[in-house]
């Protein structure tokens, strides 16, 4: 499936936020967010548009302007000048998921050389469920999510008061 390359897109957005300190596509609505994506990455190619259903394709064609993507390095260089990081971001944030790098390809990029070296290694990350063997019901998860949201809300409220 495509979930791996969809996840790589998400990781790219998170990485961009970590590098810049702000959301990459801070859209206020879905339309606004798509507009921001197209303005940075460019209007979808005809080849990409041919892969989506007719109603979605017509919607894109009639709603969004055909714009060229921005020079990715120039866009980010003002904020962050790590060429390896920007190269990796460019590979993760491809509009067409067929052109987007996979997670294992991303892990082999020079951005990670300092961390993992140049050795060719098998990219296998076994999943370990930290909750395995615990009593975790839907209600327990609901309570944890609620508590985390309360923590975030309290933190933001204290930032506003400062």
Backbone torsions as a table, in degrees:
resi	resn	phi	psi	omega
1	UNK	NA	-173.9	-177.6
2	UNK	-100.5	0.9	-173.9
3	UNK	-61.3	-32.0	179.0
4	UNK	-63.2	-43.8	179.6
5	UNK	-74.9	-27.2	173.2
6	UNK	-67.2	-40.7	176.8
7	UNK	-64.3	-36.9	178.3
8	UNK	-62.9	-38.4	175.0
9	UNK	-57.8	-47.7	-179.4
10	UNK	-61.0	-44.0	178.2
11	UNK	-62.0	-39.6	177.3
12	UNK	-60.9	-42.6	178.4
13	UNK	-65.0	-40.5	178.0
14	UNK	-66.5	-43.0	179.0
15	UNK	-61.7	-42.5	178.3
16	UNK	-60.3	-40.3	178.9
17	UNK	-66.4	-39.9	179.3
18	UNK	-65.9	-38.0	-178.6
19	UNK	-74.3	-33.5	-173.0
20	UNK	-105.4	-18.9	-177.6
21	UNK	81.3	8.7	178.5
22	UNK	-147.6	158.9	179.5
23	UNK	-64.5	140.2	-178.8
24	UNK	-74.1	-41.2	-178.8
25	UNK	-126.5	75.1	-174.1
26	UNK	-81.5	55.6	-178.2
27	UNK	-66.5	141.3	177.8
28	UNK	-84.8	-20.7	175.6
29	UNK	-138.9	168.9	176.9
30	UNK	-59.5	-41.6	179.6
31	UNK	-61.3	-46.1	-179.6
32	UNK	-62.8	-41.0	-179.9
33	UNK	-65.0	-42.8	177.7
34	UNK	-62.8	-40.3	177.9
35	UNK	-60.9	-42.8	178.0
36	UNK	-63.5	-41.2	179.5
37	UNK	-63.5	-47.5	-179.2
38	UNK	-64.8	-38.5	179.5
39	UNK	-64.6	-31.4	178.0
40	UNK	-85.0	-47.6	-171.2
41	UNK	-94.2	-15.2	-179.7
42	UNK	99.1	161.2	179.7
43	UNK	-65.7	141.8	180.0
44	UNK	-58.1	141.3	177.8
45	UNK	-66.9	158.6	176.3
46	UNK	-59.3	-36.8	178.6
47	UNK	-60.6	-42.6	178.1
48	UNK	-69.1	-43.3	179.6
49	UNK	-60.3	-31.4	178.7
50	UNK	-67.6	-14.9	-178.5
51	UNK	-91.4	-7.1	-178.6
52	UNK	-106.7	160.1	-175.4
53	UNK	-66.8	159.9	-173.2
54	UNK	-55.5	-45.1	-176.3
55	UNK	-66.3	-40.3	177.9
56	UNK	-66.5	-42.4	179.2
57	UNK	-61.4	-47.5	178.9
58	UNK	-61.7	-38.7	178.3
59	UNK	-61.3	-48.1	179.8
60	UNK	-62.6	-45.7	-177.0
61	UNK	-63.8	-34.3	-176.9
62	UNK	-93.4	-13.4	-174.5
63	UNK	-102.5	-37.6	-171.7
64	UNK	-110.5	144.8	178.5
65	UNK	-76.9	147.6	175.3
66	UNK	-78.7	103.9	179.4
67	UNK	-121.9	150.6	172.8
68	UNK	-77.8	148.1	175.7
69	UNK	-67.9	156.6	177.1
70	UNK	-75.8	156.5	172.5
71	UNK	-66.0	109.3	-172.3
72	UNK	-56.2	-48.4	-179.7
73	UNK	-62.9	-43.0	179.8
74	UNK	-63.9	-40.5	-179.6
75	UNK	-59.8	-43.3	-176.4
76	UNK	-90.4	-25.4	-175.3
77	UNK	-57.5	-32.7	178.7
78	UNK	-64.6	-24.1	-176.4
79	UNK	-103.5	-40.7	-174.0
80	UNK	-147.2	128.9	-171.8
81	UNK	-110.1	18.5	177.9
82	UNK	-79.7	104.3	-175.5
83	UNK	-59.2	-39.0	179.9
84	UNK	-65.8	-40.1	178.6
85	UNK	-65.0	-42.7	-179.3
86	UNK	-67.6	-36.6	176.2
87	UNK	-62.5	-45.4	179.0
88	UNK	-62.7	-44.3	177.4
89	UNK	-57.8	-43.7	179.7
90	UNK	-60.9	-33.5	179.1
91	UNK	-77.3	-30.9	-178.8
92	UNK	-82.2	-30.8	-174.7
93	UNK	-102.4	55.9	173.7
94	UNK	-93.1	132.4	179.1
95	UNK	-59.9	-42.1	-179.5
96	UNK	-87.6	113.3	-176.0
97	UNK	-63.7	-18.1	175.9
98	UNK	-70.6	-21.9	178.9
99	UNK	-96.8	-14.0	-177.2
100	UNK	-72.6	143.0	179.1
101	UNK	-71.5	154.8	174.9
102	UNK	-83.7	171.0	178.2
103	UNK	-62.2	-42.0	-178.5
104	UNK	-68.7	-34.6	175.0
105	UNK	-66.0	-40.9	178.8
106	UNK	-61.5	-41.5	-178.6
107	UNK	-65.3	-21.6	-179.9
108	UNK	-92.0	1.6	-179.4
109	UNK	-72.7	155.7	-175.9
110	UNK	-61.6	-21.4	177.3
111	UNK	-56.6	-31.5	-177.1
112	UNK	-97.9	0.5	-176.9
113	UNK	-56.5	-42.7	-179.2
114	UNK	-61.8	-33.4	-178.1
115	UNK	-80.3	-45.7	-171.8
116	UNK	-114.2	-6.4	-179.2
117	UNK	78.4	-173.1	-176.2
118	UNK	-99.1	-2.7	-176.3
119	UNK	-62.0	138.2	173.8
120	UNK	-73.9	120.8	-178.8
121	UNK	-135.0	154.0	178.8
122	UNK	-72.3	129.1	-178.0
123	UNK	-92.8	82.7	179.5
124	UNK	-123.3	121.7	179.9
125	UNK	-120.2	95.5	-179.7
126	UNK	-65.2	140.0	178.9
127	UNK	-86.2	128.6	174.9
128	UNK	-118.3	119.9	-179.7
129	UNK	-81.2	112.0	-178.3
130	UNK	-66.2	-15.0	-179.0
131	UNK	-98.1	-0.1	-178.2
132	UNK	-57.6	131.9	179.2
133	UNK	85.7	-1.3	178.6
134	UNK	-100.8	159.3	175.1
135	UNK	-83.5	100.5	-178.9
136	UNK	-128.7	103.5	-179.4
137	UNK	-95.5	173.3	175.3
138	UNK	-58.7	-40.3	179.7
139	UNK	-63.7	-39.4	178.1
140	UNK	-61.8	-46.1	178.1
141	UNK	-61.8	-42.2	178.2
142	UNK	-58.3	-44.0	179.8
143	UNK	-64.3	-40.6	179.2
144	UNK	-64.7	-45.9	179.4
145	UNK	-62.3	-43.6	179.1
146	UNK	-59.2	-46.1	-179.0
147	UNK	-62.4	-42.1	179.2
148	UNK	-63.2	-42.7	178.3
149	UNK	-64.6	-39.1	175.7
150	UNK	-61.5	-42.9	178.4
151	UNK	-60.1	-45.2	179.5
152	UNK	-64.0	-43.8	179.5
153	UNK	-61.3	-44.0	179.2
154	UNK	-64.2	-41.1	179.9
155	UNK	-63.5	-44.2	179.1
156	UNK	-66.0	-38.6	179.2
157	UNK	-63.7	-39.8	179.7
158	UNK	-70.0	-32.4	177.1
159	UNK	-66.3	-38.1	-179.3
160	UNK	-67.4	-38.3	-177.8
161	UNK	-71.7	-22.0	-177.5
162	UNK	-73.0	NA	NA
